[in-house]
Amino acid sequence: MEPALETTLENVNLVLTGIFFVEMVGKMIGMGLEHYLKEKANLLDMVIVILSMVDVLISIYIATVSENTSENLETVRSAAIVFRILRLTRVLKLAKSW
């Protein structure tokens, strides 16, 4: 992948994760934590947002670690791919609601 495209996708990922985090916190405040946690769709959103935040932290870690630990980085990259696949469930949930 071209470095410019990869950088753009990472930035978009960071922005969207931030937006979804703000949405989650806003719903928790607006609905109250107890009511928020009663809805299964909100629980799914919360898990996906948390996994997305973990993905962002892994990406930041990968960007700051030296190239000497390439074997460990491959494991971390594999975990990041799994987190990104799990985030697709948010899209599927939204599509199901239509």
N, C-alpha and C positions, 0 to 999 in steps of 0.2 A: 504494500500500500504506500502511496506517496506520502511523504512526511507532512505536507501541507494539509492533505485530506485527513490524515490521522489526527493532527492537531485540532482541526476544525471539529471533527467528530468528538474528540475528548472534551472540547469546550462546550459543545452542545449538550453532551451528557452531563457535564457539571451544572450547567444552567437549568436543565430540565429536572435534575435531581433536587436542586435548590427550590424550584417552583413546587414540586410535589411535596417537599418537606414543609414548606410554608402552608400549603393547602392542608396537609395532615394536622399540623399544629393549630391552624385556624378552625378546622372542624372540631378538634378536641376542645378548644376553648369555647366555641359556639354551642356545641351540643352538650358539653360536659363530658368528662372522661368516662363516667359510668354508661351513659347512653351511647357514646361513641363505640365503646368496646362491645356493646350488645349486638351490633350489626355485623354480620359475617363479612359483608363487602368492605367495611371499614377495617376489619382485622386483616383481610387480604391486602388492602392498600398499605396498612401499617407495615406488614411483613415485607412487602415489595419495596417500600421506601427505605426501610432499614437495610435491606440487602443492597439497594442501590447506593446507600451511603457507604456501606462496606466496600462495594465495588470502586467507588471514587477514592476511598482511602487506599485500597490496593493499587489503583492506578497511580496515585501520588507516590506511594512507596516504590513502585517499579521505576518511576521517573527519577527518583532520587538515589537509587542504589547503583553502585558501580557495576560495570559489565563483568567483573571478575566472578560474580556469583550467578552465572548464566543457568546452571542446573536448577538452582532454587527459584530463579525467576520463571522458568518454564512451568513449575508447579503453581506458582502464584498466578501466572497468566491463565492457566487452565481453570483455576478457581474463579477468576474474574469472568471467564466465558460462561461458566455455570450460572453465576449470579445474573449475567445479562440475559441468559435464556429464561431464567425464572421471572425476570421482570416482564417478559412477554405475556405472562398471565394477566397483567393489568390491561393490556390491549385486548386480550380475549374477553375479559370481564366487561370492558366497555362495549365491545362488539356484541356481546350477548344481550346487553341492556337495550340495544336498538331493536 
